[in-house]
């Protein structure tokens, strides 16, 4: 019998965190003893979720290497010893996302003889992720590797990764506050036009410039790129100025209340990504009843309302119009927590059988 499920999500922010706490809430509702190990400055979470704020990020320094070094030192000196103390052999450790010290985290769980489940969320490594290749290789050695799209499942099986299972991509989506929705709408579409939205982290691999080009071809529409700028913001603004596209940009990190209100304010959420596994943004949009238009990339089409025929601006433009005309496609997350628990139970039993054979 499983004593406890440890969900380890080291970042404390964004889509992977929101997935983790929604999963924790669902597991708690069906009677599972579950704790989320995360950052001490994490975003808000559902009231029922037990948070262990055992990860400290050094976010203050402007120098990336300083931030990474200090964060890693604290993780090695404080977080891993703490996890070594609280994890037991009757536990399941579910590692969420990729972190530079994922291999060390998994090693601690294995030394404690716990069952190890991993959800890398991305089955590729971004160029700006230090230690990403090492972290991904380690994550793919879990006793069970859980992915959120059939495209990822088929890809990993073709790469020879065993024990890959697809599970729902649940996201914590608190009800949008009407005042916040109205504020976003007034800011981003003050003329009352239809609003196409590219929300979340602003990264080059999310093709924000392609989004601008597509919106420029949509009479009567407005566009918005809103989220934390991780590099291409200046180029996006320059393109907007050069083309006169009716696109507003706002570069800042949004908490969960602001983000859900932002998504709820849109007529269509757009994901014209160049590389992707799946997207928490699409899951949030589906939960809120907002149509989505995506590029033909990874598993995006499995959650989307409309898929562009290719990655040209005209194709993305047409997908936005098609998504608006079709309306939202609800995502099937019925009994999601039960499906995760089934996988935990299967892994726990198989490890118990293996241990018995070695005695």
C-alpha positions in Angstrom: 0.0 0.0 0.0 1.2 3.5 -0.9 2.0 5.5 2.3 2.4 8.9 0.7 2.8 10.5 -2.7 5.5 13.2 -2.9 5.0 15.6 -5.9 8.3 17.4 -6.4 7.9 20.6 -8.4 11.0 22.7 -7.8 10.1 25.9 -9.6 7.0 27.1 -7.8 5.6 29.1 -10.7 3.9 28.7 -14.0 2.2 25.9 -15.9 4.1 23.0 -14.3 3.3 24.2 -10.8 -0.3 24.8 -11.7 -0.6 21.3 -13.1 1.1 19.8 -10.0 -1.2 21.5 -7.4 -4.3 20.6 -9.4 -3.2 17.0 -9.4 -2.5 17.2 -5.7 -5.9 18.6 -5.0 -7.5 15.8 -7.1 -5.5 13.1 -5.3 -6.4 14.6 -1.9 -10.1 14.6 -2.8 -9.9 10.8 -3.4 -8.1 10.2 -0.1 -4.5 10.0 -1.1 -1.9 11.4 1.4 0.0 13.8 -0.9 2.5 16.6 -0.4 3.9 19.1 -2.9 7.6 19.9 -2.4 8.2 23.3 -4.1 9.7 26.8 -3.8 9.4 28.8 -0.7 8.1 31.8 -2.8 5.6 29.7 -4.8 2.4 30.9 -6.4 -0.9 30.4 -4.7 -2.4 26.9 -4.7 -5.8 25.3 -3.8 -6.6 25.4 -0.1 -6.6 21.6 0.2 -3.1 21.2 -1.0 -0.3 20.5 1.5 2.8 22.5 0.4 6.3 21.8 1.7 8.2 25.0 0.7 11.6 23.3 0.8 13.2 24.8 -2.3 14.9 28.2 -2.2 15.6 30.1 -5.4 18.0 33.0 -5.5 16.0 35.2 -7.8 17.5 38.6 -6.8 20.7 38.7 -8.8 20.8 40.0 -12.3 23.5 37.5 -13.2 22.1 34.2 -14.4 25.1 32.1 -13.4 25.1 33.6 -9.9 21.4 32.8 -9.5 21.9 29.2 -10.8 25.0 28.6 -8.6 23.3 29.8 -5.4 20.1 28.0 -6.1 21.9 24.8 -6.8 24.0 25.1 -3.7 20.9 25.5 -1.5 19.2 22.6 -3.2 22.1 20.3 -2.6 22.7 21.5 1.0 19.1 21.8 2.2 16.4 20.4 -0.2 18.0 17.0 -1.0 18.8 16.2 2.7 15.3 17.1 3.6 13.8 14.9 1.0 16.1 12.0 2.0 14.6 12.3 5.5 10.9 12.4 4.6 10.8 9.9 1.7 10.2 6.3 2.6 10.3 2.9 0.8 6.4 2.8 0.7 6.2 6.1 -1.0 5.8 7.3 -4.6 8.0 10.2 -5.7 6.5 12.0 -8.8 9.1 14.4 -10.2 7.4 17.2 -12.2 9.2 19.1 -14.9 12.9 19.3 -15.6 15.5 20.9 -13.2 19.2 20.9 -13.5 19.5 18.7 -10.4 16.8 16.2 -11.5 19.3 13.3 -11.6 20.3 14.0 -8.0 16.7 14.2 -6.9 15.9 10.9 -8.6 19.0 9.3 -7.0 17.8 10.3 -3.5 14.4 8.8 -4.2 16.0 5.5 -5.4 18.3 5.4 -2.4 15.2 5.6 -0.2 13.7 2.7 -2.3 10.7 4.7 -3.3 8.8 4.2 -6.6 9.9 7.0 -9.0 7.4 8.5 -11.5 8.4 11.3 -13.8 6.6 13.9 -15.9 9.2 15.8 -17.9 6.4 17.9 -19.5 8.8 18.6 -22.4 10.4 15.7 -24.2 12.9 18.0 -25.8 15.6 20.4 -24.4 15.4 24.1 -24.9 18.7 25.8 -25.9 18.6 28.1 -22.9 18.1 25.3 -20.3 21.5 24.6 -18.6 21.8 20.9 -17.8 18.6 20.2 -19.7 19.9 17.3 -21.6 21.2 15.6 -18.5 17.9 16.3 -16.6 15.8 14.9 -19.5 17.9 11.7 -19.8 17.5 11.1 -16.1 13.7 11.8 -16.2 13.3 9.2 -18.9 14.6 6.5 -16.5 11.6 6.7 -14.2 9.8 3.6 -13.2 6.9 5.2 -15.1 7.2 8.2 -17.5 3.9 10.1 -17.7 3.3 12.4 -20.8 0.4 14.5 -21.8 0.0 13.9 -25.5 -0.1 10.9 -27.7 2.5 12.5 -29.9 5.0 12.5 -26.9 4.0 8.9 -26.1 4.7 7.6 -29.6 7.9 9.7 -29.8 9.4 8.3 -26.6 8.4 4.7 -27.4 10.1 5.1 -30.8 13.2 6.3 -28.9 13.2 3.2 -26.8 11.9 4.7 -23.6 9.9 2.0 -21.7 7.0 2.5 -19.3 5.5 5.5 -21.1 1.9 6.3 -20.4 -0.3 9.2 -21.5 -2.3 11.0 -18.7 -4.5 14.1 -18.8 -3.0 17.6 -18.6 -4.9 19.1 -15.7 -4.3 22.7 -14.7 -5.4 24.6 -11.7 -7.8 27.2 -13.1 -9.6 29.3 -10.5 -12.7 31.1 -11.7 -11.7 34.3 -13.4 -12.6 37.5 -11.5 -15.0 39.5 -13.7 -13.3 42.8 -12.9 -9.9 41.5 -14.0 -11.4 40.1 -17.2 -13.0 43.4 -18.0 -9.8 45.2 -17.3 -7.8 43.0 -19.7 -10.5 43.4 -22.4 -10.4 47.2 -22.0 -6.6 47.3 -22.2 -6.2 44.8 -25.1 -9.3 45.4 -27.2 -10.5 48.9 -26.4 -12.4 49.2 -29.7 -14.5 46.1 -29.0 -12.8 44.1 -31.8 -12.2 40.4 -31.6 -9.1 39.5 -29.6 -6.4 36.9 -30.5 -4.1 36.2 -27.6 -0.6 34.7 -27.3 -0.2 34.4 -23.5 2.5 33.1 -21.2 6.3 33.2 -21.4 7.4 35.1 -24.5 10.1 32.9 -26.0 11.5 32.6 -29.5 10.3 29.0 -29.9 6.7 30.2 -29.4 6.9 32.2 -32.7 5.6 35.5 -31.4 6.6 37.3 -34.6 4.6 34.8 -36.7 1.6 35.6 -34.4 2.1 39.3 -35.2 2.2 38.6 -38.9 -1.0 36.5 -38.7 -2.9 39.2 -36.8 -1.8 41.8 -39.3 -3.9 39.9 -41.9 -7.1 39.8 -39.8 -9.3 42.9 -40.4 -11.4 43.7 -37.4 -9.2 41.8 -35.0 -6.7 42.9 -32.4 -3.8 40.8 -31.0 -2.0 40.7 -27.7 1.3 39.2 -26.6 1.3 39.1 -22.8 3.8 37.4 -20.5 7.3 37.3 -19.1 9.8 38.3 -21.8 12.5 35.7 -22.1 14.3 37.3 -25.0 12.4 38.3 -28.2 10.3 41.1 -26.8 12.3 43.8 -28.5 12.1 42.2 -31.9 8.3 41.7 -31.5 7.8 45.4 -30.6 10.0 46.4 -33.6 7.9 44.2 -35.9 4.6 45.7 -34.6 6.0 49.2 -35.1 7.3 48.4 -38.6 4.1 46.7 -39.8 1.5 48.7 -38.0 -0.1 45.4 -36.8 -2.9 46.0 -34.2 -1.0 44.1 -31.5 -0.5 45.1 -27.9 2.4 43.8 -25.9 2.8 43.6 -22.1 5.9 41.9 -20.7 5.6 40.8 -17.1 5.0 37.7 -15.0 1.4 37.1 -14.2 0.0 35.3 -11.1 -2.7 32.7 -11.5 -5.6 35.1 -11.0 -4.3 37.5 -13.6 -3.4 34.8 -16.0 -6.8 33.1 -15.9 -8.6 36.4 -16.3 -6.3 37.2 -19.3 -7.1 34.0 -21.0 -10.8 34.4 -20.3 -10.7 37.8 -22.0 -9.7 36.4 -25.3 -11.8 35.3 -28.3 -9.1 32.9 -29.4 -5.9 31.8 -27.7 -3.1 31.1 -30.2 -0.1 28.8 -30.0 1.9 29.1 -33.2 4.9 27.3 -31.6 7.9 26.0 -33.4 8.5 23.2 -30.9 6.2 21.8 -28.3 5.1 18.7 -26.4 1.8 20.0 -25.1 0.6 23.3 -23.6 -0.8 24.2 -20.2 -2.1 27.4 -21.8 -4.3 25.3 -24.1 -5.6 23.3 -21.1 -6.5 26.4 -19.3 -8.3 27.8 -22.3 -10.3 24.6 -22.7 -11.3 24.8 -19.1 -12.5 28.4 -19.5 -14.3 27.7 -22.8 -12.0 29.8 -25.0 -11.3 28.5 -28.5 -7.7 27.8 -29.5 -5.7 27.9 -32.7 -2.3 26.2 -33.0 0.5 25.4 -35.4 0.9 21.7 -36.5 3.5 21.0 -33.8 4.0 18.2 -31.3 0.9 17.3 -29.4 -0.7 20.8 -29.6 -3.4 19.7 -32.0 -4.7 17.1 -29.5 -6.1 19.9 -27.3 -6.8 22.6 -29.9 -9.9 23.8 -31.6 -8.2 24.4 -35.0 -4.8 23.4 -36.4 -3.1 25.5 -39.0 -2.2 23.7 -42.2 1.4 24.8 -42.0 3.5 27.4 -40.1 2.9 30.4 -42.4 1.2 33.6 -41.3 -1.7 32.9 -43.7 -2.3 29.4 -42.3 -2.2 30.7 -38.7 -4.6 33.5 -39.7 -7.0 31.0 -41.1 -6.8 28.8 -38.0 -7.6 31.7 -35.8 -10.8 32.4 -37.8 -11.7 28.7 -37.9 -11.3 28.4 -34.1 -13.5 31.4 -33.5 -16.2 29.9 -35.8 -16.0 26.5 -34.2 -15.9 27.5 -30.6 -14.1 25.8 -27.7 -13.5 22.1 -27.6 -13.8 20.7 -24.0 -10.9 18.6 -22.7 -11.6 15.3 -21.1 -10.1 15.3 -17.6 -12.8 13.1 -16.0 -11.3 11.1 -13.1 -7.8 12.5 -13.9 -6.6 11.9 -10.4 -7.8 8.3 -10.5 -5.8 7.7 -13.6 -2.6 9.0 -12.0 -3.3 6.9 -8.9 -3.7 3.8 -11.1 -0.2 4.4 -12.5 1.3 5.0 -9.0 -0.3 1.8 -7.7 1.0 -0.2 -10.6 4.5 1.0 -10.2 4.4 0.6 -6.4 3.2 -3.0 -6.7 5.8 -3.9 -9.4 8.6 -2.6 -7.2 7.2 -4.4 -4.2 7.2 -7.7 -6.2 10.8 -7.0 -7.3 11.9 -6.4 -3.8 10.3 -9.6 -2.6 12.1 -11.6 -5.3 15.5 -10.4 -4.2 15.0 -11.4 -0.6 
